[in-house]
Amino acid sequence: MSKDIKKEFLPFYYTDLSGVANHMQTMAAEGWKLTYFGNYCQFTRNDPEDVRYDAVILPHRSMDSSAKDGFVKLCEEAGWELAGRNGDVFLFRTTNAGIPNVETDPESEYATVSEQIKKLRRQRTTSIIMYFVFACAFIAMHLFFGKGRSFPDYHIGLAIIHLIAAFFMLLAHIQSISREKSWFAHAKKAMSLSKPIPYFGEKVLATRRRDYWFNTITLGSSILLLSLIFSITVRGEESHLFSSAIIGSALMLALIHIPGKFLIKKSYSEGKGR
Amino acid sequence: MPREALSTLTEPMYYVLLALVRPLCGIEIMDRVKDLSHGRLAIGPGTLYTMLAKFEDNGLIAPAKEPGSSPKRKTYVITTRGVSFLTQEYERLKRQAEDGRTIMEELV
């Protein structure tokens, strides 16, 4: 990789918006200009700049693409340049210190962010239920259709993978709920005092990254370990479960990371949309 | 999206509706609010955008077609329903100020 280009894995949550903005400001001050904003961010070497960043969640859920453009245009007219977008999170930057933040009403900001957090909670709960349902389905398939025939390894392998994934998602869900509760409490307090909504700061990003890799490695290792134990103790040498689990885990990781890391193509900072 | 009924107006909402007694586009609304509040209130574009969407959903404002205005800029103006809502809000604020006047004059 060129010394003038830096790629950085940046997992964050809706509770970390200030942390993301502050991180971009720090990078700009160190001479790294953001050229792509996503799960993987790309920076290019630049002169150190005193730039203000602001990360906001897309307001008003029913917006179509023209309305989204309208939102960006309004921000641009107000002096904010779109630096990038990751899902519903828009990142703006400006060199003008005198203009107000993109979001200035704590009440509407709280409503937007809390709506997104609640939506994410529902998605996580659905995923956990689905993983359990799939695991049960694979076990049922084995019990009802695997009788008297050679043992279908892949059914049990898939059941193990889904059960472990559900278990880890449940743990992550509990962890997230506690973090979100803390944010809700602080945000409500700030809102009642008409103060800006507080988010977790820049330091939290390193924790998120560390947690992400820890969870991924623990999840992968658990799947492999259980598959190995199952292969040796139950299935004997003929089992293909362990190799299947290795391939499955590698594919999962590849699907998550390859698109983000290697397919960075466009950048709003170059005037191109995604 | 289901229409979310507005009961009262927050301070920025009140000023935005006041500004829209004449057709204005987004950036003009922001400037006008600053003028009306004598520089005390600055509304960010994200906040304004959410507010305009909510007002439009509630029928308090509507897009305005201004002769000679740029088609790229969306202009809004207050509706009859918006004027009635703004008047109610103005009366409510006036009553509150009047109710507190005697006590506040003794305090200050």
Contacts between the chains, C-beta under 8 A, distances in Angstrom:
chain1	res1	chain2	res2	distance
A	56	B	46	5.0
A	59	B	46	5.7
A	59	B	49	5.7
A	59	B	50	3.9
A	59	B	53	7.3
A	60	B	1	7.7
A	60	B	49	7.1
A	60	B	50	5.5
A	60	B	53	4.3
A	60	B	54	7.7
A	61	B	1	6.0
A	62	B	1	4.0
A	63	B	53	7.7
A	67	B	53	7.9
A	70	B	49	7.5
A	70	B	74	6.3
A	71	B	45	7.7
A	71	B	46	7.4
A	71	B	49	4.9
A	73	B	72	7.6
A	74	B	26	4.2
A	74	B	27	7.1
A	74	B	45	4.5
A	74	B	48	6.9
A	74	B	49	5.6
A	75	B	45	4.4
A	75	B	46	6.8
A	77	B	26	6.3
A	77	B	27	4.2
A	77	B	45	7.4
A	78	B	26	7.7
A	78	B	27	6.2
A	78	B	30	6.2
A	78	B	44	7.3
A	78	B	45	4.1
A	80	B	45	6.7
A	100	B	42	3.9
A	100	B	43	6.8
A	100	B	44	4.6
A	101	B	44	5.0
A	101	B	46	8.0
A	102	B	44	4.8
A	102	B	45	5.8
A	102	B	46	3.9
A	102	B	47	7.7
A	103	B	44	5.3
A	103	B	46	4.5
A	103	B	47	5.4
A	104	B	12	7.3
A	104	B	42	6.4
A	104	B	43	5.6
A	104	B	44	3.8
A	104	B	46	7.9
A	104	B	47	4.8
A	105	B	10	6.8
A	105	B	12	5.5
A	105	B	43	7.5
A	105	B	44	7.7
A	105	B	47	4.3
A	105	B	50	7.8
A	105	B	51	7.6
A	107	B	10	6.2
A	108	B	47	5.6
A	108	B	50	4.9
A	108	B	51	6.9
A	109	B	46	7.8
A	109	B	47	7.4
A	112	B	50	6.8
